[in-house]
Structures are given as C-alpha cells and as structure tokens.
Amino acid sequence: MTNKVVICGVDTSKLPRLTNEESKALLLEIKNGNNDAKSKFIMANIRLVLSIIRRFPNAKVSMDDLFQAGVIGLIKATDNFDLKFGVMFSTYAVPMILGEIKRLIRTNNSLRVSRSIRDTAYQVLKTRGELEKRDIVATPDVIAKELNILEREVVYALDAISDPVSLYEPVYSKDGEELLLMDQISDECNSDEKWTENVALYNAVEKLNERERKILYMRYFEGKTQTEISTAIGLSQAQVSRLEKNALKVLKNKIS
C-alpha cells in the first residue's frame, strides 16, 4: 500500500504517475491546445514542486505560499516546453520552479538599505537626470566626478536600490502571449556566422566514410589517443594517424 503523505494539503499517494511515453503524448496534446491534457500533466508533476520546496525549510514564507509559487513555475515550464529541446521535462522545469520560489522569498525578505546609501542613490539619480538633460552620457565615472565621490560608491548605491529580476520575468503581455526577459537577451556565442559554420561542418562530416567519422569522434569528442583508437577498431596506430589526417584534410577543404 502506498504511504499517505500530505504536503500543503496535497495527498501525494493520489497523484498520478506517468511513463515517458505518456508524458510525451500529453505534451503533444498540450501543444495542440488540449487543456485536459495540460491539467493531467501538471498534476502528475506536482511531486516535482513538492520536492523542491523542501529545500527551503527556513524560508520566512509559508509552505503553502512556496507551493503556489512553485506551481506557477511548473505551469510556465509546461507552457514553454518543447520536445525538440532534447532534454527531460524535469531538467527544463526545475530552474523555472526554483526561479518563482526564490523570487517570492526575495520579495518577502527584502534587505533594508541604510539611509546614507539611499541618500547617495537619490543624489546619483538626480545628477544622472541633470546630465542627460545636458546631453551628457551619464556613466558612473562621470556621475562620480559631478558628486565628488568614488565611482564604486555610485555603482554600489544604484545596486543597493535595484530589485533583482528573474530571467523569466514577463516584460510584455498581450492576448495571453508573454514575452520574457530571457527572450530579449541575445546569444553572442551562437550568431548567424557560428550557425553557418556549424552547418558547413556538419555537411562536411557527412562526406566522410563511417570509419573516418568514428576516428574523429573518438579522437576529439571522447579524447582518446591514436593508440587507444587503434586497439578499439583493430587498425595499426599508423593507419589511424593516416585516416585522421585525411579526414581533417577533407573537412578543411569542404569548409574553406
């Protein structure tokens, strides 16, 4: 018999369990707008929320409030998850659930900023406004010179009065569609140029025969030596070296 454990009014023994195949099927239904599938999927993943809120036993927030925040994160994860991500749903959902819970805790545990720092911040904001009216770029060093204080005091004062913002904070909402802060952050590591290079590399690798691809994979992805590869595939080290050099030459010619 399943032990009855009640957390935040939820009897965990009554929560449904899903196989991987059932989860995938429900996620596809959710993408097609099936609200019943969404409700079933969320209920089956409530255990994930309960396991996470247990990490905050000393939070100055009630467990019920933590649970509600976690469920909000779970719902957001469900709405935004795509099987094309190539990861388990829990891997994608945990950061979102944690983000909502931590945001609630931060809101309820705001640190008090000293009067002197708040006064400095007020002067900084006032000076910044005056500089901008004069079409002067109000960088921290410029503001510091105007106020005759250290630049680090300007930065510290502004940081002290700034509220932390979650990457999953909505910055725009219309007709039920939300634009999150993370959607506005560019990825400089994956530019169009990088993407084109990756496509070219993929196409070049496809031109290699299976043995050459295997050698390159073992050499550069698994980090094996030529001697280890020769033992694994039954060729001499000299043959492995020759095949590796030939494969790299082909890749270079295809990409350049």
C-alpha angles and dihedrals in degrees: 000000000000112000114244112237119175118199122173088347093306118124102215092198089067097050113110122243124217133203119225090257092051091048092052091048092051092047090055090050090049090054087055091055100259104156093185089058089048093053092048093048093049092049090051090054098046088101087067090059092046092051091051098048088056087071090070106058093144098046114129089231127089118258089239091058091047089050092052091049090049092051089052088055090048091052091049090049091050092050094049103036120110126188087223088073087080095220135104115270092240091056089056097039102049096070091049093049091046090048093056093045094048091047090055091049092049091050091054096041101046112164117237113245114219119249093243093054091047089051090051090048090051091052090047093052092045092049092046090055092049092049092050090052086058090050091248118143102244101216119165092256092051092049090048091055091049092052095037093234134118119281091235089059089058093050093045093049093051092046091050094059096041118100116223112248127210118234085232092057109127112239096178134020131182132158091352093306115120129200110208128209090244089059088063095052113096123222107226091181093062104046125158088262092054091047091052091049091051092051091049091049092049092051091047093051089052088062091062121090120250095260093051091048090050092051093050091047093051092043102046105021101035094032095228123160122241089252092055090048093049090055092047098050100030100246132120120262089246091055091049090050092050094048092047093051091047092049092049090049091053091049092049093051093047096048100041 
